[in-house]
Amino acid sequence: MALREQTEARLVGFDQLGASLQVETLRAIEANLRRALSADAPTGTVHPGAQLTASRNEGNGA
Protein backbone atom coordinates (compact mmCIF):
# COMPACT_ATOMS: atom_id res chain seq x y z
CA MET A 1 0.00 0.00 0.00
CA ALA A 2 1.33 3.43 -0.94
CA LEU A 3 2.20 5.93 1.78
CA ARG A 4 -0.67 8.19 0.77
CA GLU A 5 -3.19 5.35 1.04
CA GLN A 6 -1.77 4.29 4.43
CA THR A 7 -2.08 7.83 5.73
CA GLU A 8 -5.62 8.20 4.40
CA ALA A 9 -6.64 4.89 5.98
CA ARG A 10 -5.26 5.99 9.36
CA LEU A 11 -7.25 9.23 9.19
CA VAL A 12 -10.63 7.59 8.59
CA GLY A 13 -12.65 8.32 11.71
CA PHE A 14 -9.74 10.26 13.24
CA ASP A 15 -12.02 12.92 14.72
CA GLN A 16 -13.97 10.24 16.58
CA LEU A 17 -10.91 8.83 18.34
CA GLY A 18 -9.96 9.76 21.88
CA ALA A 19 -7.04 12.12 22.38
CA SER A 20 -4.52 9.38 23.19
CA LEU A 21 -5.43 7.42 20.06
CA GLN A 22 -5.21 10.59 17.97
CA VAL A 23 -1.69 11.20 19.30
CA GLU A 24 -0.73 7.58 18.62
CA THR A 25 -2.11 7.84 15.08
CA LEU A 26 -0.23 11.07 14.38
CA ARG A 27 3.01 9.56 15.70
CA ALA A 28 2.57 6.53 13.44
CA ILE A 29 1.98 8.82 10.45
CA GLU A 30 5.05 10.87 11.38
CA ALA A 31 7.17 7.71 11.63
CA ASN A 32 5.99 6.56 8.21
CA LEU A 33 6.79 9.95 6.68
CA ARG A 34 10.24 10.02 8.27
CA ARG A 35 11.00 6.52 6.96
CA ALA A 36 9.87 7.52 3.48
CA LEU A 37 11.94 10.70 3.53
CA SER A 38 15.06 8.98 4.81
CA ALA A 39 14.71 6.25 2.18
CA ASP A 40 14.72 8.95 -0.52
CA ALA A 41 17.70 10.86 0.89
CA PRO A 42 21.23 9.92 -0.14
CA THR A 43 23.35 8.45 2.67
CA GLY A 44 24.90 11.12 4.89
CA THR A 45 22.40 13.78 3.90
CA VAL A 46 20.91 15.88 6.67
CA HIS A 47 17.20 16.00 5.97
CA PRO A 48 14.61 18.57 7.06
CA GLY A 49 13.60 18.09 10.68
CA ALA A 50 16.86 16.44 11.75
CA GLN A 51 17.83 19.45 13.82
CA LEU A 52 14.36 19.58 15.38
CA THR A 53 14.58 15.90 16.36
CA ALA A 54 18.00 16.46 17.92
CA SER A 55 16.68 19.40 19.92
CA ARG A 56 13.73 17.36 21.17
CA ASN A 57 15.98 14.47 22.18
CA GLU A 58 18.37 16.74 24.07
CA GLY A 59 15.52 17.98 26.26
CA ASN A 60 14.37 14.43 27.04
CA GLY A 61 17.70 13.20 28.27
CA ALA A 62 17.82 10.80 25.32
VENZI-V156019 format. One record per backbone hydrogen bond with DSSP energy under -0.5 kcal/mol. CO is the residue of the C=O (numbers start at 0). NH is the residue of the N-H. If there is no record, write none. Layout:
{{CO:NH} {CO:NH}}
This chain:
{{1:5} {2:6} {3:7} {4:8} {5:9} {6:10} {7:11} {8:11} {10:13} {12:15} {13:16} {17:21} {18:22} {19:23} {20:24} {21:25} {22:26} {23:27} {24:28} {25:29} {26:30} {27:31} {28:32} {29:33} {30:34} {31:35} {32:36} {33:37} {34:38} {35:39} {36:40} {41:44} {44:46} {46:49} {48:52} {49:53} {50:54} {51:55} {52:56} {53:57} {54:58} {55:59} {56:61} {57:60}}
